């Protein structure tokens, strides 16, 4: 499998990437909220990778970073198909993969993005660092 980051110079010359961008001229937004304890404890420093497959063998990583002290990554702007009169009944979307890694635990999610829509992905985990050292009773 070929994997590219957005800043890879050879990515812009790939015909598959050019076709992907032609089909995704709009912008969808993705926000991520990472929590533990049923959304009571924000998870800072969770590694997040957002990518999509533009064909069977080509993966593009659009974002690679960590959640802030609020457990959030706000409004990532990602390519998405433009909603128009020709696709309102059965709208087109682009599937993005979210890989969340924290304290050795990894979870994967898929989200569909549409032009002009902000999707919020909530990641609720029980990280080892929250339960290590917790003892019941005295």
C-alpha positions as CSV (number, residue, x, y, z in Angstrom):
1,X,0.0,0.0,0.0
2,X,1.2,3.5,-0.8
3,X,0.7,6.1,2.0
4,X,1.0,9.8,1.4
5,X,0.7,12.9,3.7
6,X,-0.8,16.0,2.2
7,X,2.6,17.7,2.1
8,X,4.2,15.0,0.0
9,X,5.2,16.6,-3.2
10,X,4.6,13.5,-5.4
11,X,1.0,13.3,-4.1
12,X,-0.1,16.4,-6.2
13,X,1.1,14.6,-9.4
14,X,-0.8,11.4,-8.8
15,X,-3.7,11.0,-11.2
16,X,-5.7,9.2,-8.5
17,X,-5.3,12.2,-6.2
18,X,-6.2,14.7,-8.9
19,X,-9.4,12.6,-9.6
20,X,-10.2,12.5,-5.9
21,X,-9.9,16.3,-5.6
22,X,-12.1,16.8,-8.7
23,X,-14.8,14.6,-7.2
24,X,-14.4,16.3,-3.8
25,X,-14.4,20.1,-4.6
26,X,-16.4,21.0,-1.4
27,X,-15.4,21.1,2.2
28,X,-16.7,19.0,5.0
29,X,-15.7,19.5,8.6
30,X,-14.7,16.9,11.3
31,X,-14.5,17.5,15.0
32,X,-13.2,14.9,17.4
33,X,-14.1,14.7,21.1
34,X,-12.1,12.1,23.1
35,X,-13.4,11.3,26.6
36,X,-13.2,8.6,29.3
37,X,-15.7,7.8,32.0
38,X,-18.8,8.3,29.8
39,X,-17.7,11.7,28.6
40,X,-16.8,13.0,32.1
41,X,-13.0,13.1,31.7
42,X,-11.5,14.7,28.5
43,X,-8.5,12.8,27.1
44,X,-5.6,15.0,26.3
45,X,-2.8,13.7,24.1
46,X,-4.7,11.1,22.2
47,X,-3.0,10.5,18.9
48,X,-5.5,10.9,16.0
49,X,-4.9,10.1,12.3
50,X,-7.5,11.0,9.7
51,X,-7.1,9.4,6.3
52,X,-9.0,8.1,3.3
53,X,-8.3,5.5,0.6
54,X,-8.4,7.0,-2.8
55,X,-8.1,3.6,-4.5
56,X,-7.3,0.0,-3.3
57,X,-3.6,0.7,-2.7
58,X,-3.4,4.4,-2.0
59,X,-4.0,6.0,1.4
60,X,-3.8,9.7,2.0
61,X,-3.3,11.0,5.6
62,X,-5.1,14.4,5.9
63,X,-4.4,14.9,9.6
64,X,-2.0,13.5,12.2
65,X,-2.0,15.1,15.6
66,X,-3.2,15.0,19.3
67,X,-6.2,16.1,21.2
68,X,-5.9,19.2,23.3
69,X,-6.6,19.6,27.1
70,X,-10.3,19.6,26.4
71,X,-10.0,16.2,24.6
72,X,-10.8,17.9,21.3
73,X,-9.7,18.5,17.7
74,X,-11.9,21.2,16.2
75,X,-13.2,21.5,12.7
76,X,-10.7,19.8,10.5
77,X,-11.5,20.9,6.9
78,X,-11.5,17.9,4.6
79,X,-12.4,17.5,0.9
80,X,-16.0,16.4,0.3
81,X,-18.4,16.2,-2.6
82,X,-20.5,19.3,-3.3
83,X,-24.2,18.7,-2.7
84,X,-26.2,19.7,-5.7
85,X,-29.6,19.2,-7.3
86,X,-28.2,16.1,-9.0
87,X,-27.4,14.3,-5.7
88,X,-29.8,15.5,-3.1
89,X,-32.0,12.4,-3.0
90,X,-29.0,10.1,-2.8
91,X,-26.2,12.4,-1.7
92,X,-22.6,11.5,-2.3
93,X,-20.1,11.4,0.5
94,X,-16.5,10.7,1.2
95,X,-15.5,8.1,3.8
96,X,-12.7,9.1,6.2
97,X,-10.9,6.7,8.6
98,X,-10.1,7.8,12.1
99,X,-7.4,6.0,14.0
100,X,-7.3,6.9,17.7
101,X,-4.4,5.7,19.8
102,X,-4.0,6.3,23.5
103,X,-1.8,4.5,26.1
104,X,-1.3,1.5,23.8
105,X,-5.0,1.2,23.0
106,X,-6.2,1.7,19.4
107,X,-9.7,2.2,18.0
108,X,-10.8,2.8,14.4
109,X,-13.8,4.7,13.2
110,X,-15.3,5.6,9.8
111,X,-17.2,8.8,9.1
112,X,-19.0,10.1,6.0
113,X,-18.4,13.7,5.2
114,X,-20.5,16.0,3.1
115,X,-19.9,19.5,1.8
116,X,-20.9,22.2,4.3
117,X,-21.6,19.7,7.1
118,X,-19.6,19.4,10.4
119,X,-19.5,15.8,11.7
120,X,-18.6,15.2,15.3
121,X,-16.9,11.9,16.2
122,X,-17.0,11.1,19.9
123,X,-14.4,8.7,21.1
124,X,-15.2,7.3,24.6
125,X,-12.5,5.0,26.0
126,X,-11.3,3.7,29.4
127,X,-7.6,4.3,29.1
128,X,-5.2,2.3,31.3
129,X,-3.8,5.4,32.9
130,X,-7.2,6.2,34.4
131,X,-7.6,2.8,36.0
132,X,-4.0,2.0,37.0
133,X,-3.6,2.5,40.7
134,X,-7.3,2.8,41.4
135,X,-8.2,0.5,44.3
136,X,-11.6,-0.4,45.6
137,X,-11.9,-0.1,49.4
138,X,-9.1,0.8,51.7
